[in-house]
Amino acid sequence: MCTLAIFVGQLPGLPLMIAANRDEFLDRNATGPELLATAPRVVGGRDLQAGGTWLAISEPGTVAGVLNRRTGALPLASKRSRGELPMMALAAGSAAAAAPRIRALDGNAYNAFNLLVADRDEAWVAQNHADGIRLTPLDRGLHLLSNLDIDDPTCPKIARSHTRFAAAGEQFTRDRDATRFRAELHAIVADHTLSLDPRLPDALGAICVHAGPFGTRCSSLLFLDDAGHWQHWFAAGPPCERAFETTLVP
């Protein structure tokens, strides 16, 4: 998953709201949202190559998502799948309970990652570095993740989308129009506009990616309400081509 926006404690009636595109090789098979665990109940897509997930939600109202992090080092196939990490975090039952478990992991066992874990009480991002795993708490407001650092303004995806996500959140705060909000979020995650980034081919700098054998495979909109209930809207393909439909929740 290569673009993820999260509103933490900012939107009326929604302690958490996440919009996320998964970018991956097109021949890497995966399922749409399905039941991944029962204690607690966890729903998310399943990567059929390594068996993990890129984004999942739990019945207690926790979300976890993992993104590859670009460091300049080539990823090693011998390392553990990063798709294990969201399931480890969600098995803890809350973001607070997951923090010590993730911090205690051997970060060198995995290729570089950004791991988001959040619930209505707290949100943080874990990254594995040479000196261990670092957890960064997310304050109230809008935050964006890609394969660089949190809210990194040098990332073309973040630079392109931050203003639009913020404006959509402000509009929803004013009018509480959920249908309009989803439509605006859909337009953002389906955007092909390119921001020049000398580190990447232009196609990879768009939010919705089409780059030959690699591209945006699916998109998710996740809403956690004040009662702790999830709404999950899922586009089973590039959001520029596929509509969002309601899907399974824990």
N, C-alpha and C positions, 0 to 999 in steps of 0.2 A: 504494500500500500504506500503510495507516494505523495499523497496530499491529504491532510486531515486538519479540519478546523473544529475547534471546540469552544463553545460558550460555557463558561463556568459561573454559575450563580448570577447571571446577568439578565436573563430573559424572564418576563413575568410568567409565573406558573411552570417554568421549566428550569429546574436546578442544573440540568445538563442538556446540551444539544450538540450533536456531532454530525458533520458532513464529511464524507471520506471517499476518495477514489482509490481503487486498487490498481496499480500498474504492474504488469507481469508479462512474462513470455506467453504468447498465445497458445502454445502447445503444452503448457503446464496445466494439467487437468485439476479442476476444483468443483465443488458443489456450491449451490446457493445456501442460504441460511437453513440450518437443520439443528436438531437437538444433539449437542455434543457431550453433555454430562447431565447427571440427574441429582447430584448432591454437592453443591446446589445445582439447580437447573441452569444450564448454559446453552445459549443459541448463537450460532455463527456459521460462517462458511468454512468448509473443510478443504484443505490442500491435499489432493489425492496422491501427490508425490511423496511428501514427507509426513503427512498425517496431522499437521497442526492447523492453526487458524491465523488469519491476519487481523481479524476484528470480531469480537464476541461480546455479548451482554449476558448478565446473570439475573436470576430472580431477585436477589437482594438489592438490585439496582446499581450494580457495578458494571463498568465497561472497561475493556482492555484491548488495545490495538498495538501492533508492532510494525515498524517501518525499518527498512534497511537504512543504515547510515553510511554516507560516503566519507571515507577517510584518506583515500589515495592508495590504500593497500588492497590488493586483489583478494576477494573472498575465497576461502578454502572449503572445498567440498567435504573435507574430513571433519569439519566442526559440526556441532549439534545444530539442529534446526531451530531457527529463531521463532518458528511457529509454535514451539512448546511454551513460550513465555506468557502469552495471554492466558492460556489454560492454567498455568501455575499461579498466576496472579488471581484469577477468578476463583480458584479452589479455596483461597484464603477467606473468602466471604465478604471482604471489604477492602477499600484502598489502604486504610490504616494497617490492617492485618497483613496485607500483601507486602508492604514496604520492607519489613525486616527479612522476609523470605527472599525477595528479589535482591536486596543488598548483599545477602550472604552467598549468592551464587558466584561461581568462578566465571567471571566475565570473559576470560581468555578461551573458554570452551565454545564461545559463539563468535561468529562474525559480527561486525559492528552493527549496533541496533539503537533505535529510539523506541522505547516502550512506554506507552501512555496507559495509566491506570487512574480511574476517577469514579467517584460516587458523589452523592449529595453533600458529603461532609468534607471531602478533600480530593485534590487532583495533583498528580505529579508525573514527571517523565524521568525514566531511568535510561542512562547511557553507560555502555561499558567502555572504559578507557584502560590504558596500560596500568594505571595505579588502582584500579578497582572500578566498581559500579557506583556512579554518581546519581543521586536522586535530586531533581529540581522541582520544588513545589510550584504549582500554577496558581497565581492570584486570581481573584474574581475578574472576569472579563473574557475577551476573545483572545485565543491563542492559536497559532498555526504551526503545524509540523510538516516537514518534508524529509528528504534524506540528508539534510544539514542540521543546524542547531535550531532550538526552539525560537520561533519568531525571528528567524534570521533574515534581515532585510536584503541580504545579497542573493537570496534564493529567488529565482525568477517566478516560481509558482506563488511564493508568499508575497512578493512585491506586487504581482499582478492581482491577487485575489483579496488581500487584506481589506482594502478600502471597500470593496463590494460586499464582503461578508459583514463588515461593521455597519454599512448602510442598511443591509437587509435586517440585521438585528435591531437597529434603531427604529426602522419602520414597523417591525412587529411589536416593539415595545409601545409604540404610539397607537396602533390600530388593532392589535391582537388578532389580525387576520391570518389564520394558520394556512389557508389555501394559498394566499398570495405569498406568504413566507416560503412555503415549499417550492412554489414556482420560481421565485428568485434564486433560491438555493440551487435548484435544478439548472438554471441558466448559468450560474457560476461554475458548477462542477463540469458542465458541458462545454466550457469555453476553450476554443482552439487558438486564441490570440497568443502570439509568441512574444517573449521578452528575451532580448539578446543576452546570452550567457556564454562567454568564450570557453567555458569548461564543458559545455554540452552541445550536441547537435541540436539545432533549433527545435525540432519536433518534440524533444524531451523537455523543453522549457514550457510547453503548454500545460494547462491543467488537465485537459482531456487529451491523452496522448495517442497518436497513430504513427508508429515508427516501424513499419514492416512487420517483422516477427514479434515485436514488443508493443504493448499499448495498454490503455485503460480497459480492464476486463470487466469491472462492475463498479457500482457506486452505492453508498448507503447513506440514509438520513435517519438519525436516531434521536428520539425525544424521550427524556425522563421527566414525568410530571411530579407535582408536589406530593401525590399519593404514593410515589414510588413505582408507578406503572410505566412500562415502555411502549412507545409506538416505533415501529421499524418499517421504513420504506426502502425498497431495494430495487435497483435497476440491474437486470441480469445481462449486462453488456455495457458498451460505452454509453454514457448518459446522453450523448449527442444523438444516439440512435434509438435508445430504449427508454420507455416510460418508467417512472417509479410506481411500484405497486406495494400495498401493505403485505407484510409477510410475517413469518413466525416470530413470536416473542416467548421469553421464558415462562 
